[in-house]
Amino acid sequence: MLATGPEAAGRRLDQWLAESLGADVSRSRVQALIRQGAVTVGGSPVVEARHRLAAGEEIAVEMPAPAPAGPAGEAIPLDIIYEDAELIVIDKPAGLVVHPGAGNASGTLVNALLHHCGDSLSGIGGVRRPGIVHRLDKDTSGVMVAAKTDRAHRALSEAFADHGVACALERAYVALVWGAPERKAGTIDAPLGRAKDRVRRAVVPQGRGDARRAVTHFSVRERFGAGPVAALVECRLETGRTHQIRVHMAHIGHPLVGDPDYGRGFRSKADSLPEPARSLAADFPRQALHAQLLAFRHPSSGEKMRFEAPVPADMAGLVDSFRNL
């Protein structure tokens, strides 16, 4: 049972209650409890989060037992870079789907995390996405962080939603692209929205209803072959939209090698390459994209955490074949 003091008068119920319950219960969780009728004010249920409080009111919260996560734990090996009581950082391999969905009911990173972390995994992400605060495409490899407590989930989710504006979030990827940007470095500021199909994204006009701001900063690390034929590019995300790097690089005429969705028109370029680059590029089964760096502040200590993962063997071999042109 909680009681409001004079300072609570006129404040929103969800805001006051989130502060009163402490860091382990997020405001979104409080709002869900209110909608479910689990919060009473003066003995009567209140289902509006914006309900205004008065001084001297008694507020009760019925905390339901956490619902079991839908996915089951599976003994899928994890390449763990770092782990503590609050979070876990992994090097995700290409081919591993992050969370269950249509066509991927099992065999996902969530299944692996449930097996490894057990009951300690944060459930605030929902039944299908416990612990997940950001994601990588199935065929993109690299560093990911997952939350093991609601407090960590809230702090990390806010950092990713804020795109690092007010915190120390950094995300750097390496990509092998066809051709090479003329400039050594640059910024792609082009809003993204849905393409004609449900899965793909496209650069869309700013005024379109589904347009979302998307900014990618790139720098060319290496150029390969005459022309050049391809380049190794580092991309740093200011925002984190679905397929952002893949769409943005294709938008400026340099799609990722192996990209099945945004680089189809460039697949024939592999035919002009000498071996072994020709075979490796033609047969590469995924977009050549790797999340190499992730940095953020620890949700409890505030310490700057910085993690890197080496480029996996399949992509490293492909890059070396271009390097030897």
C-alpha positions as CSV (number, residue, x, y, z in Angstrom):
1,M,0.0,0.0,0.0
2,L,1.3,3.4,-1.0
3,A,0.1,6.9,0.2
4,T,0.4,10.1,-1.7
5,G,1.9,13.2,-0.1
6,P,1.3,16.9,-0.9
7,E,4.0,16.6,-3.7
8,A,1.8,14.1,-5.6
9,A,-1.2,16.5,-6.1
10,G,-2.0,17.0,-9.7
11,R,0.6,14.4,-11.0
12,R,-0.2,11.6,-13.4
13,L,-0.8,8.2,-11.8
14,D,1.7,6.3,-14.0
15,Q,4.5,8.8,-13.5
16,W,4.2,9.0,-9.7
17,L,3.8,5.2,-9.4
18,A,6.8,4.4,-11.5
19,E,8.9,6.7,-9.4
20,S,7.5,5.3,-6.2
21,L,8.1,1.7,-7.1
22,G,11.7,2.2,-8.0
23,A,14.1,1.4,-10.9
24,D,13.1,-2.3,-11.1
25,V,9.6,-1.4,-12.5
26,S,9.5,0.6,-15.7
27,R,6.9,3.2,-16.5
28,S,5.6,1.1,-19.4
29,R,5.2,-1.8,-17.0
30,V,3.2,0.5,-14.6
31,Q,1.0,1.6,-17.5
32,A,0.3,-2.0,-18.4
33,L,-0.7,-2.8,-14.8
34,I,-3.0,0.2,-14.8
35,R,-4.7,-0.9,-18.0
36,Q,-5.2,-4.4,-16.5
37,G,-7.0,-3.0,-13.5
38,A,-4.2,-4.0,-11.1
39,V,-4.0,-0.5,-9.6
40,T,-6.6,0.9,-7.2
41,V,-6.8,4.5,-5.8
42,G,-8.8,4.8,-2.6
43,G,-10.0,1.2,-3.1
44,S,-11.4,1.7,-6.6
45,P,-9.6,0.5,-9.8
46,V,-8.3,3.2,-12.0
47,V,-7.5,2.2,-15.6
48,E,-6.3,5.5,-17.0
49,A,-2.6,6.1,-16.7
50,R,-3.2,9.9,-17.0
51,H,-5.4,9.9,-13.9
52,R,-4.5,12.9,-11.8
53,L,-3.7,12.3,-8.1
54,A,-4.6,14.2,-5.0
55,A,-2.7,14.3,-1.7
56,G,-3.6,11.8,1.0
57,E,-4.8,9.0,-1.4
58,E,-4.0,5.3,-0.8
59,I,-2.8,3.4,-3.8
60,A,-2.5,-0.4,-4.0
61,V,-0.8,-2.3,-6.7
62,E,-1.4,-6.0,-7.3
63,M,1.7,-7.4,-9.0
64,P,0.8,-10.5,-11.0
65,A,3.2,-13.4,-11.2
66,P,5.3,-13.0,-14.3
67,A,3.9,-15.0,-17.2
68,P,6.1,-17.7,-18.5
69,A,7.8,-16.8,-21.8
70,G,6.3,-18.5,-24.8
71,P,9.5,-19.8,-26.3
72,A,11.2,-22.7,-24.6
73,G,14.9,-22.7,-23.7
74,E,17.1,-24.5,-26.1
75,A,20.8,-25.6,-25.7
76,I,22.0,-23.5,-28.6
77,P,25.7,-22.5,-28.2
78,L,26.4,-18.9,-27.4
79,D,29.6,-17.0,-28.0
80,I,29.6,-14.9,-24.8
81,I,31.8,-11.8,-24.8
82,Y,30.7,-10.6,-21.3
83,E,28.1,-11.4,-18.7
84,D,27.1,-10.1,-15.3
85,A,23.9,-10.1,-13.2
86,E,22.3,-7.3,-15.3
87,L,23.2,-8.1,-18.9
88,I,24.8,-10.4,-21.4
89,V,26.8,-9.5,-24.5
90,I,27.2,-12.0,-27.3
91,D,28.8,-12.3,-30.7
92,K,25.8,-13.4,-32.8
93,P,26.6,-15.7,-35.7
94,A,25.1,-15.1,-39.1
95,G,22.1,-17.3,-39.7
96,L,20.7,-17.0,-36.1
97,V,17.3,-15.3,-35.9
98,V,17.0,-13.0,-32.9
99,H,13.5,-13.8,-31.7
100,P,10.7,-16.2,-32.6
101,G,8.3,-15.1,-35.4
102,A,6.6,-16.4,-38.5
103,G,8.5,-19.3,-39.8
104,N,11.0,-19.2,-36.8
105,A,9.2,-20.7,-33.8
106,S,12.4,-22.1,-32.3
107,G,16.1,-22.1,-32.8
108,T,16.4,-18.4,-32.1
109,L,18.7,-16.3,-29.9
110,V,15.8,-15.9,-27.5
111,N,15.6,-19.7,-27.1
112,A,19.3,-19.8,-26.5
113,L,19.1,-17.0,-23.9
114,L,16.2,-18.6,-22.1
115,H,18.3,-21.8,-21.7
116,H,21.4,-20.0,-20.6
117,C,19.9,-17.3,-18.4
118,G,16.8,-19.2,-17.1
119,D,14.5,-17.1,-14.9
120,S,17.0,-14.2,-14.7
121,L,16.2,-13.0,-18.2
122,S,14.1,-9.8,-18.3
123,G,10.6,-10.3,-19.3
124,I,9.8,-6.7,-20.0
125,G,10.4,-7.2,-23.8
126,G,7.2,-9.3,-24.0
127,V,6.5,-13.0,-24.4
128,R,8.3,-13.3,-27.7
129,R,11.3,-10.9,-27.0
130,P,12.4,-11.4,-23.3
131,G,15.7,-9.6,-22.8
132,I,15.9,-8.1,-26.3
133,V,16.6,-4.4,-26.5
134,H,17.9,-4.3,-30.1
135,R,18.3,-6.7,-32.9
136,L,20.5,-7.7,-35.9
137,D,19.1,-9.2,-39.1
138,K,19.3,-13.0,-39.3
139,D,22.2,-12.9,-41.7
140,T,24.1,-10.1,-40.0
141,S,26.8,-11.2,-37.5
142,G,28.3,-9.3,-34.5
143,V,27.9,-7.8,-31.1
144,M,24.5,-7.8,-29.3
145,V,23.5,-7.0,-25.8
146,A,20.5,-8.5,-24.0
147,A,19.1,-7.5,-20.6
148,K,18.7,-9.9,-17.7
149,T,16.8,-7.5,-15.4
150,D,13.9,-5.1,-16.0
151,R,16.1,-2.2,-14.8
152,A,18.8,-3.0,-17.4
153,H,16.1,-3.5,-20.0
154,R,14.7,-0.1,-19.4
155,A,18.0,1.7,-19.3
156,L,19.3,-0.1,-22.5
157,S,16.1,0.4,-24.3
158,E,16.1,4.1,-23.6
159,A,19.7,4.3,-24.8
160,F,18.8,2.7,-28.1
161,A,15.6,4.7,-28.5
162,D,17.6,7.9,-27.9
163,H,20.1,6.8,-30.5
164,G,23.0,7.8,-28.3
165,V,22.1,11.5,-28.2
166,A,22.1,11.7,-24.4
167,C,24.4,8.7,-23.6
168,A,27.5,6.8,-24.7
169,L,25.9,4.5,-27.2
170,E,28.1,3.6,-30.1
171,R,27.4,1.1,-32.9
172,A,29.9,0.5,-35.7
173,Y,29.5,-2.0,-38.5
174,V,31.9,-3.1,-41.3
175,A,30.4,-3.9,-44.8
176,L,31.8,-5.1,-48.1
177,V,30.1,-3.1,-50.8
178,W,30.2,-3.0,-54.6
179,G,32.2,-0.1,-56.0
180,A,33.3,2.6,-53.6
181,P,32.0,6.0,-52.5
182,E,34.0,8.8,-54.1
183,R,34.5,10.5,-50.7
184,K,36.6,9.0,-48.0
185,A,33.8,9.7,-45.5
186,G,30.2,11.0,-45.6
187,T,26.7,11.0,-44.1
188,I,23.6,9.5,-45.5
189,D,20.5,11.3,-44.1
190,A,17.5,9.7,-45.9
191,P,14.2,8.7,-44.2
192,L,13.1,5.1,-44.4
193,G,9.7,3.5,-44.7
194,R,8.1,0.3,-46.0
195,A,8.7,-0.8,-49.5
196,K,6.0,-2.5,-51.5
197,D,6.3,-5.8,-49.6
198,R,6.0,-6.2,-45.9
199,V,9.6,-7.0,-45.1
200,R,11.7,-4.7,-47.2
201,R,12.4,-1.0,-46.5
202,A,13.1,1.9,-48.9
203,V,14.1,5.5,-48.8
204,V,10.9,7.5,-48.9
205,P,9.8,11.2,-49.0
206,Q,10.1,13.0,-45.7
207,G,6.4,13.8,-45.6
208,R,5.1,10.2,-46.0
209,G,3.2,8.9,-43.1
210,D,5.6,6.0,-42.3
211,A,8.8,7.9,-43.0
212,R,11.3,7.6,-40.1
213,R,14.5,9.6,-39.8
214,A,17.5,7.5,-40.6
215,V,21.2,8.7,-40.5
216,T,24.2,6.6,-41.3
217,H,27.8,7.9,-41.1
218,F,30.3,6.0,-43.3
219,S,34.0,5.9,-43.9
220,V,35.9,3.9,-46.5
221,R,38.6,1.7,-44.9
222,E,39.9,0.0,-48.1
223,R,39.3,0.1,-51.8
224,F,39.8,-3.1,-53.9
225,G,40.7,-3.6,-57.5
226,A,40.5,-1.2,-60.5
227,G,37.5,1.0,-60.6
228,P,37.4,0.2,-57.7
229,V,35.5,-3.0,-57.8
230,A,34.5,-3.0,-54.2
231,A,35.3,-1.4,-50.8
232,L,35.4,-2.2,-47.1
233,V,33.3,0.5,-45.4
234,E,32.7,1.3,-41.8
235,C,29.2,2.4,-40.9
236,R,28.2,4.1,-37.7
237,L,24.6,4.4,-36.9
238,E,23.1,7.6,-35.6
239,T,19.6,6.0,-35.8
240,G,18.8,2.3,-35.9
241,R,16.1,1.5,-38.4
242,T,15.3,-1.9,-39.9
243,H,17.8,-2.7,-42.7
244,Q,19.2,0.8,-42.4
245,I,22.8,0.2,-43.6
246,R,21.7,-2.1,-46.4
247,V,19.1,0.4,-47.7
248,H,21.3,3.4,-47.3
249,M,24.4,1.9,-49.1
250,A,22.2,0.7,-51.9
251,H,20.6,4.2,-52.1
252,I,24.0,5.8,-52.9
253,G,24.8,3.1,-55.5
254,H,27.0,0.8,-53.4
255,P,24.9,-2.2,-52.2
256,L,26.4,-4.8,-49.9
257,V,28.0,-7.8,-51.6
258,G,25.7,-10.8,-51.2
259,D,22.6,-8.8,-50.2
260,P,19.7,-10.8,-51.5
261,D,17.2,-7.9,-51.1
262,Y,19.0,-4.7,-52.0
263,G,21.9,-5.9,-54.2
264,R,20.3,-8.3,-56.7
265,G,21.1,-6.1,-59.6
266,F,24.8,-6.3,-58.8
267,R,25.2,-10.0,-58.4
268,S,26.4,-10.4,-62.0
269,K,29.4,-8.2,-61.2
270,A,31.0,-11.3,-59.6
271,D,31.2,-12.9,-63.0
272,S,33.9,-10.4,-64.0
273,L,36.2,-11.2,-61.1
274,P,39.2,-13.6,-61.1
275,E,39.1,-16.7,-59.0
276,P,38.8,-17.2,-56.0
277,A,36.9,-13.9,-55.6
278,R,34.5,-14.8,-58.3
279,S,33.3,-18.0,-56.7
280,L,33.3,-16.6,-53.2
281,A,31.3,-13.5,-54.2
282,A,28.8,-15.5,-56.3
283,D,28.2,-18.1,-53.6
284,F,28.3,-15.8,-50.6
285,P,24.9,-16.7,-49.0
286,R,24.2,-13.4,-47.1
287,Q,24.9,-9.7,-46.9
288,A,28.5,-9.0,-46.1
289,L,27.7,-7.0,-42.9
290,H,29.2,-7.4,-39.4
291,A,28.4,-5.5,-36.2
292,Q,31.9,-5.0,-35.0
293,L,31.6,-2.6,-32.1
294,L,29.0,-1.8,-29.5
295,A,29.5,0.6,-26.6
296,F,27.1,1.8,-23.9
297,R,27.0,2.8,-20.2
298,H,26.3,0.0,-17.8
299,P,22.8,0.4,-16.4
300,S,23.9,0.1,-12.8
301,S,27.4,1.4,-12.5
302,G,27.3,4.0,-15.3
303,E,30.7,2.6,-16.5
304,K,31.4,2.9,-20.2
305,M,31.4,-0.6,-21.6
306,R,33.0,-1.2,-25.0
307,F,32.8,-4.6,-26.9
308,E,34.2,-5.7,-30.2
309,A,33.8,-8.9,-32.2
310,P,36.2,-9.9,-35.0
311,V,34.9,-10.3,-38.5
312,P,33.7,-14.0,-38.9
313,A,35.7,-16.4,-41.1
314,D,33.3,-16.5,-44.0
315,M,33.3,-12.7,-44.5
316,A,37.0,-12.4,-43.7
317,G,37.8,-14.9,-46.4
318,L,35.6,-12.9,-48.9
319,V,37.3,-9.6,-48.0
320,D,40.8,-11.2,-48.4
321,S,39.8,-12.5,-51.9
322,F,38.9,-8.9,-52.9
323,R,42.1,-7.6,-51.2
324,N,44.2,-9.8,-53.5
325,L,42.6,-8.5,-56.7
